[in-house]
Amino acid sequence: MNRKYRKTVIAGNWKMNQLNSGVKPFIEELKANMPKARNCDVVLCTPAVMIQAMVRAGKDCRVAAGGQDVSKFEKGAYTGEISADMLVDVGAKYCIVGHSERREYHHESDSLVNEKAKALLSRGIVPIICVGESLEQREKELTMSYVAYQVRAALAGIDAAQIRRCIIAYEPIWAIGTGRTATAEQAQEVCSEIRSVIRKLYGARSARAVSILYGGSMNAKNAAELLAMPDIDGGLIGGASLKPVDFAAIVAATAQE
């Protein structure tokens, strides 16, 4: 982490879990375990039907609400889609785009991820842009070139003012939901490369300002070690974000230098 230049962000991704009725009890337990002094922004990205409940419950705990996906379209005959305006209307401040599960199960392309990020930026929502390699790509030593390509594609047409409002999340696909985690050194190596790509595109000042999260099975036990890396500015948390005590422990880990 480098708080001198950029925010530390801990963002939970509930995926397709929980119910509206569970949001308030979750936040109450989270608040009871949350450190009084906080050194980071905390976000919980829920299914769209729970965003309003998260906005209401999260006010007492300084937890921002986020979405898990957005349409590239503003409005129209797109059944099942959710627009950036709709996210704004229910109080979302952040939204994940390009998660590996969306890329795999819904065949989302890099160009679509780029369009979604632009849609969010146009409405003042912070996009959490996910990038990451498969185990096969890592074993073939393609990690750096592949992730660099994803970053460039996701940021195409995004200007220097907008890049400062973006968050990049590095999520090695082989470490999501598997219990496997990249070592702190492996994660740092890729996050450093991501910042290098941003530096080449926008300059050193902008690159220093962008928060880069690690999104591959960060948990209460490994958070401090990962967050100690200079280019890891937080986490995109999956399973652990469904457990208030564990999620609070990850937030607490940001206090360590």
Stockholm file with secondary structure:
# STOCKHOLM 1.0

chainA/1-257         MNRKYRKTVIAGNWKMNQLNSGVKPFIEELKANMPKARNCDVVLCTPAVMIQAMVRAGKDCRVAAGGQDVSKFEKGAYTGEISADMLVDVGAKYCIVGHSERREYHHESDSLVNEKAKALLSRGIVPIICVGESLEQREKELTMSYVAYQVRAALAGIDAAQIRRCIIAYEPIWAIGTGRTATAEQAQEVCSEIRSVIRKLYGARSARAVSILYGGSMNAKNAAELLAMPDIDGGLIGGASLKPVDFAAIVAATAQE
#=GR chainA/1-257 SS CCTTTSCCEEEEECCSCCCHHHHHHHHHHHHHHSCSSCCSEEEEECCGGGHHHHHHHHGGGTEEEEESCCCSSSSSSCTTCCCHHHHHHHTCCEEEESCHHHHHHSCCCHHHHHHHHHHHHHTTCEEEEEECCCHHHHHTTCHHHHHHHHHHHHTTTCCHHHHTTCEEEECCGGGSSSSCCCCHHHHHHHHHHHHHHHHHHHCHHHHHHCEEEECSSCCTTTHHHHHTSTTCCEEEESGGGGSHHHHHHHHHHTTCC
#=GC SS_cons         CCTTTSCCEEEEECCSCCCHHHHHHHHHHHHHHSCSSCCSEEEEECCGGGHHHHHHHHGGGTEEEEESCCCSSSSSSCTTCCCHHHHHHHTCCEEEESCHHHHHHSCCCHHHHHHHHHHHHHTTCEEEEEECCCHHHHHTTCHHHHHHHHHHHHTTTCCHHHHTTCEEEECCGGGSSSSCCCCHHHHHHHHHHHHHHHHHHHCHHHHHHCEEEECSSCCTTTHHHHHTSTTCCEEEESGGGGSHHHHHHHHHHTTCC
//
